[in-house]
Amino acid sequence: MALMITDECINCDVCEPECPNQAISMGEDHYVIDPQRCTECVGHFDEPQCVQVCPVSCIPVNPAHVESRETLWQKYRRLQAAKATVGGG
């Protein structure tokens, strides 16, 4: 499951730096989460960090991107392999 940021977002800027996968960026009106990069922090933390820091609780599971924990682990491993390739190690 990837997460999503709803239009209740107040653009407080606390979620973006917390994302270990750089999945959060500023959208047209508020922050957005790239479902191709969101692992719900699987591989990094026990709980999604953006959800932990959000002061208005506007980061639910994205119903359009339901994934199992195993799928999230696979995505984490893929992202880490891509980072290692681009980063040279």
NUKOLGU-237132 format. One record per residue: residue in one letter; y, x, z of N, C-alpha, C in turn. Coordinates in Angstrom, 3 decimals. Atoms other than C-alpha are relative to their C-alpha. Layout:
<atom "A",<Y,X,Z>,<Y,X,Z>,<Y,X,Z>>;
...
//
This chain:
<atom "M",<-1.173,0.837,0.000>,<0.000,0.000,0.000>,<1.234,0.881,0.000>>;
<atom "A",<-1.302,-0.646,-0.040>,<3.359,1.304,-0.854>,<0.931,-0.925,0.773>>;
<atom "L",<-0.999,0.782,-0.707>,<6.314,0.170,1.156>,<1.128,-0.343,-0.956>>;
<atom "M",<-1.169,0.355,0.790>,<9.475,-1.431,-0.148>,<1.168,-0.211,0.954>>;
<atom "I",<-1.192,0.250,-0.797>,<13.039,-1.762,1.094>,<0.623,-1.291,-0.520>>;
<atom "T",<-0.538,1.304,0.394>,<14.409,-5.296,1.088>,<1.522,0.044,-0.086>>;
<atom "D",<-1.455,0.038,0.148>,<17.961,-6.371,0.367>,<0.731,-0.165,1.330>>;
<atom "E",<-0.640,-0.039,-1.317>,<18.601,-6.528,4.124>,<0.464,1.420,0.349>>;
<atom "C",<-0.378,-1.403,-0.212>,<19.077,-2.735,3.860>,<1.518,0.110,0.152>>;
<atom "I",<-1.434,-0.191,-0.241>,<22.457,-1.675,5.272>,<0.479,1.374,-0.471>>;
<atom "N",<-0.350,-1.325,0.539>,<22.444,1.737,3.518>,<0.473,0.955,1.093>>;
<atom "C",<-0.390,-0.846,-1.136>,<22.556,3.571,6.834>,<-0.381,1.464,-0.197>>;
<atom "D",<0.368,-1.371,0.366>,<21.031,6.706,5.237>,<-1.023,0.673,0.913>>;
<atom "V",<0.942,-0.671,-0.887>,<18.415,7.334,7.951>,<-1.408,0.127,-0.577>>;
<atom "C",<1.369,-0.032,0.512>,<15.250,6.632,5.935>,<-0.247,1.125,-1.004>>;
<atom "E",<0.216,-0.959,1.089>,<15.728,8.938,2.958>,<-0.433,1.387,0.483>>;
<atom "P",<0.425,-1.338,-0.418>,<15.558,12.280,4.824>,<-1.315,0.020,0.779>>;
<atom "E",<1.253,0.058,-0.759>,<12.539,11.094,6.838>,<-1.235,-0.026,-0.883>>;
<atom "C",<1.147,0.155,0.891>,<10.304,10.595,3.783>,<-0.549,1.362,-0.425>>;
<atom "P",<0.568,-1.301,0.363>,<7.941,13.569,3.374>,<-0.373,0.117,-1.479>>;
<atom "N",<0.373,-0.006,1.418>,<7.186,12.574,-0.236>,<1.181,-0.176,-0.941>>;
<atom "Q",<-1.202,0.241,0.794>,<10.775,12.152,-1.430>,<-0.139,-1.269,-0.845>>;
<atom "A",<0.200,1.270,0.699>,<9.872,8.567,-2.360>,<1.204,-0.923,0.118>>;
<atom "I",<-1.144,0.876,-0.247>,<13.151,7.073,-1.092>,<1.245,0.573,-0.657>>;
<atom "S",<-1.257,-0.413,0.633>,<16.361,7.200,-3.102>,<0.955,-1.190,-0.033>>;
<atom "M",<-0.987,1.067,0.085>,<19.552,5.226,-3.490>,<-0.188,-0.737,-1.306>>;
<atom "G",<0.108,0.848,1.176>,<19.125,2.331,-5.881>,<1.373,-0.519,-0.375>>;
<atom "E",<-1.265,0.570,0.457>,<21.788,0.202,-7.496>,<0.810,-0.590,1.153>>;
<atom "D",<-0.702,0.649,-1.112>,<22.623,-1.774,-4.342>,<-0.404,0.525,1.375>>;
<atom "H",<0.503,-0.506,-1.278>,<20.496,-0.256,-1.582>,<-1.118,0.988,-0.282>>;
<atom "Y",<1.084,-0.965,0.176>,<17.791,2.316,-0.988>,<-1.251,-0.678,-0.562>>;
<atom "V",<1.241,0.482,0.599>,<14.522,1.924,-2.889>,<-1.110,1.016,0.262>>;
<atom "I",<1.163,-0.864,-0.186>,<11.012,3.340,-2.533>,<-0.798,0.030,-1.288>>;
<atom "D",<0.823,-0.181,1.194>,<9.095,4.754,-5.499>,<-1.462,-0.189,0.403>>;
<atom "P",<1.383,0.245,-0.412>,<5.591,3.256,-5.140>,<-0.973,1.075,-0.479>>;
<atom "Q",<0.869,-1.075,0.479>,<4.133,6.171,-7.112>,<0.018,1.198,0.948>>;
<atom "R",<-0.117,-1.109,-0.938>,<5.274,8.562,-4.354>,<-0.247,-0.401,1.446>>;
<atom "C",<0.157,0.467,-1.379>,<4.907,6.394,-1.237>,<-1.468,-0.018,0.402>>;
<atom "T",<1.350,0.005,-0.562>,<1.767,7.105,0.792>,<0.000,-0.630,1.393>>;
<atom "E",<-0.170,0.534,-1.352>,<3.029,5.281,3.906>,<-0.170,1.120,1.019>>;
<atom "C",<0.077,-1.222,-0.812>,<3.127,8.819,5.333>,<-1.430,0.449,0.291>>;
<atom "V",<1.377,-0.472,-0.137>,<-0.681,9.126,5.106>,<-0.029,1.460,-0.439>>;
<atom "G",<0.059,-1.429,0.283>,<-1.414,12.845,5.191>,<1.091,0.786,0.720>>;
<atom "H",<-1.104,-0.652,-0.696>,<1.801,13.594,7.051>,<0.133,-0.470,1.449>>;
<atom "F",<-0.220,0.601,-1.320>,<2.166,11.213,10.016>,<-0.934,-1.183,0.207>>;
<atom "D",<0.854,1.151,-0.320>,<0.251,8.448,11.789>,<0.632,-1.323,-0.418>>;
<atom "E",<-0.712,1.221,0.366>,<2.923,5.857,10.940>,<1.108,0.334,-0.985>>;
<atom "P",<-1.094,-0.241,0.948>,<5.489,5.483,8.159>,<1.303,0.325,0.743>>;
<atom "Q",<-1.200,-0.448,-0.693>,<8.547,7.398,9.283>,<1.226,-0.840,-0.315>>;
<atom "C",<-1.152,0.826,0.351>,<11.029,5.245,7.392>,<0.026,-1.274,0.832>>;
<atom "V",<0.095,1.217,-0.807>,<9.786,2.166,9.247>,<0.420,0.307,1.438>>;
<atom "Q",<-0.317,-0.378,-1.375>,<10.128,4.016,12.554>,<1.499,0.134,0.242>>;
<atom "V",<-1.434,-0.255,-0.206>,<13.799,4.902,12.010>,<0.909,-1.119,-0.479>>;
<atom "C",<-0.834,1.060,0.570>,<15.021,1.772,10.220>,<0.565,-0.900,1.101>>;
<atom "P",<-0.599,0.815,-1.059>,<17.518,-0.040,12.489>,<-0.025,-1.501,-0.268>>;
<atom "V",<-0.007,1.434,0.314>,<17.209,-3.389,10.668>,<-1.367,-0.526,-0.438>>;
<atom "S",<1.378,0.425,0.319>,<13.444,-3.545,10.036>,<-0.106,-0.644,-1.377>>;
<atom "C",<0.014,0.550,1.365>,<13.792,-4.021,6.283>,<-0.984,0.726,-0.915>>;
<atom "I",<0.949,-0.773,0.810>,<10.790,-1.935,5.137>,<-1.422,-0.532,0.209>>;
<atom "P",<1.360,0.543,-0.083>,<7.659,-4.083,4.732>,<-0.914,0.624,-1.061>>;
<atom "V",<0.956,-0.383,1.040>,<4.521,-3.460,2.689>,<0.404,-0.712,-1.286>>;
<atom "N",<-0.321,0.557,1.307>,<5.161,-4.020,-1.009>,<-1.231,-0.754,-0.517>>;
<atom "P",<1.183,0.760,0.435>,<2.810,-6.866,-2.043>,<-0.420,0.284,-1.440>>;
<atom "A",<0.335,-0.338,1.382>,<2.933,-5.648,-5.651>,<-0.759,1.325,-0.098>>;
<atom "H",<0.654,-1.320,0.013>,<1.425,-2.279,-4.643>,<-0.928,0.140,1.203>>;
<atom "V",<0.962,-0.047,-1.094>,<-1.464,-2.966,-2.274>,<-1.027,1.085,-0.299>>;
<atom "E",<0.935,-1.115,0.169>,<-3.567,0.176,-1.791>,<-0.781,0.186,1.297>>;
<atom "S",<0.813,-0.292,-1.176>,<-6.398,1.110,0.566>,<0.439,1.337,0.594>>;
<atom "R",<-0.321,-1.279,-0.636>,<-6.073,3.975,3.022>,<-0.568,1.159,-0.831>>;
<atom "E",<0.597,-1.049,0.835>,<-8.420,5.999,0.801>,<0.851,0.257,-1.243>>;
<atom "T",<-0.877,-0.164,1.166>,<-6.177,5.372,-2.212>,<1.272,0.743,0.388>>;
<atom "L",<-1.195,-0.712,-0.470>,<-3.188,6.510,-0.170>,<-0.308,1.477,0.229>>;
<atom "W",<0.410,-1.397,-0.170>,<-5.094,9.699,0.759>,<-0.099,0.703,-1.358>>;
<atom "Q",<0.107,-0.584,1.337>,<-5.866,10.308,-2.919>,<1.384,0.278,-0.578>>;
<atom "K",<-1.363,-0.188,0.486>,<-2.209,9.835,-3.789>,<0.659,1.181,0.712>>;
<atom "Y",<-0.532,-1.125,-0.771>,<-1.210,12.245,-0.985>,<-0.521,1.320,-0.562>>;
<atom "R",<0.580,-1.246,0.526>,<-3.630,14.882,-2.303>,<0.546,0.329,-1.397>>;
<atom "R",<-0.559,-0.215,1.346>,<-2.351,14.402,-5.869>,<1.430,0.524,0.085>>;
<atom "L",<-1.397,-0.440,-0.159>,<1.279,14.755,-4.761>,<0.069,1.430,0.537>>;
<atom "Q",<0.017,-1.352,-0.558>,<0.451,17.871,-2.729>,<-0.433,1.016,-1.047>>;
<atom "A",<0.440,-0.907,1.068>,<-1.393,19.439,-5.665>,<1.116,0.211,-1.009>>;
<atom "A",<-1.120,-0.127,0.938>,<1.565,18.714,-7.958>,<1.105,0.857,0.597>>;
<atom "K",<-1.033,-0.799,-0.667>,<3.968,20.195,-5.406>,<-0.386,1.484,-0.001>>;
<atom "A",<0.476,-1.383,-0.017>,<1.834,23.350,-5.123>,<0.108,0.624,-1.382>>;
<atom "T",<-0.083,-0.503,1.374>,<1.727,23.715,-8.915>,<1.451,0.295,-0.379>>;
<atom "V",<-1.423,-0.175,0.322>,<5.488,23.249,-9.303>,<0.616,1.074,0.875>>;
<atom "G",<-0.564,-0.951,-0.933>,<6.275,25.307,-6.213>,<-0.608,1.386,-0.082>>;
<atom "G",<0.604,-1.296,0.176>,<3.990,28.125,-7.251>,<-0.903,0.418,1.138>>;
<atom "G",<0.934,-0.424,-1.007>,<1.719,28.034,-4.305>,<-0.180,-0.979,1.021>>;
//
